[in-house]
Amino acid sequence: MRTRLSEALAGGVNFAGHYIVAGWGCGTGCISGAIIDARNGDVYWPLPLYALGVWYNGQNYADEPVSYQTNSHLLIITGSPGVKDNEKEKPTGKYYYEWRGNDLRLIKFVPLKSQ
């Protein structure tokens, strides 16, 4: 994971003005990630990016399981966001988060069903 963070930092800002979203695989249909502040190198570990389940429509996985833009605080997860160890997995869908106060805050959820 340290290598992926270093590679992401070298790639430059890609989220919310001065942040970098870094991600890596954690198994079939699983992605983990972190958000780096490019100004000072601080790394944030938002729970929704921890071992999130990528949406599967019955034939293929989502093309963009995590989407975001350089000049937007909106981050969208298509699948099932990460949960604490003792929590039940969240339903599959599109989760819309706002990056605020160095954390992701859920603003909308739209359920999705596999075919």
C-alpha positions in Angstrom: 0.0 0.0 0.0 2.9 2.4 0.6 4.0 1.9 -3.0 0.5 2.8 -4.3 0.4 5.9 -2.1 3.8 7.0 -3.4 2.7 6.4 -7.0 -0.5 8.3 -6.5 1.3 11.2 -4.9 3.7 11.4 -7.9 0.7 11.4 -10.3 -0.6 14.7 -8.9 -3.9 16.1 -7.7 -7.0 14.4 -9.0 -9.7 15.3 -6.5 -11.3 18.3 -4.7 -8.7 20.9 -5.7 -5.6 19.7 -3.8 -6.3 16.0 -2.9 -5.3 12.7 -4.5 -7.4 9.6 -4.5 -5.2 6.5 -4.3 -6.6 3.0 -4.8 -5.5 -0.6 -5.0 -7.1 -4.0 -5.4 -7.9 -6.2 -2.4 -9.3 -9.3 -4.1 -11.8 -10.1 -6.8 -14.4 -7.3 -6.8 -12.7 -5.5 -4.0 -10.9 -2.1 -3.9 -9.4 -0.2 -1.0 -8.2 3.4 -1.0 -7.1 6.5 0.7 -7.1 10.2 0.1 -3.9 12.2 0.3 -3.6 16.0 0.9 -1.1 17.1 -1.8 -0.2 20.2 0.2 1.2 18.4 3.2 1.2 14.7 2.4 -1.3 13.8 5.1 -3.2 10.5 4.3 -6.8 10.0 5.2 -8.5 6.6 5.4 -12.2 7.1 4.9 -14.2 4.0 5.9 -16.2 3.9 2.6 -12.9 3.3 0.7 -11.9 0.4 2.9 -12.4 -2.9 1.1 -15.4 -1.7 -0.9 -17.3 -4.2 -2.9 -17.4 -3.3 -6.6 -20.9 -3.5 -8.2 -21.4 -6.6 -10.4 -24.3 -6.6 -12.8 -24.3 -10.4 -13.4 -21.8 -10.3 -16.3 -19.3 -7.5 -15.6 -18.0 -5.3 -12.8 -18.7 -1.6 -12.8 -16.3 0.3 -15.2 -15.8 3.1 -12.6 -16.4 1.8 -9.1 -15.0 5.0 -7.7 -15.5 8.2 -9.6 -14.4 11.8 -8.8 -13.1 14.9 -10.5 -10.2 17.3 -9.8 -12.3 20.3 -9.0 -15.2 18.7 -7.2 -15.8 17.5 -3.7 -18.2 14.8 -4.9 -17.0 11.1 -4.8 -19.3 8.4 -6.1 -19.0 4.7 -5.2 -20.8 2.1 -7.4 -21.1 -1.0 -5.3 -21.0 -1.5 -1.5 -18.8 0.9 0.6 -16.5 -0.4 3.3 -17.9 -1.0 6.8 -16.5 -1.6 10.3 -15.5 -5.2 11.1 -18.7 -5.9 13.1 -21.1 -4.1 10.7 -23.3 -5.8 8.1 -22.4 -5.2 4.5 -24.3 -2.2 3.0 -26.7 -2.7 0.1 -25.4 -2.4 -3.4 -25.9 0.9 -5.1 -24.6 4.3 -6.0 -23.3 6.1 -3.0 -22.8 9.9 -3.4 -20.3 11.4 -0.9 -19.1 14.9 -0.2 -15.5 15.4 0.9 -15.8 17.7 3.9 -13.7 18.2 6.9 -11.2 15.5 5.8 -13.9 12.8 5.6 -16.5 11.5 3.2 -20.1 12.3 4.2 -22.9 10.4 2.5 -25.3 12.8 0.8 -27.4 10.3 -1.4 -27.9 6.6 -2.0 -29.5 5.0 -5.0 -30.0 1.2 -4.9 -28.8 -1.0 -7.8 -29.8 -4.6 -8.6 -27.7 -7.2 -10.4 -29.3 -8.7 -13.5 
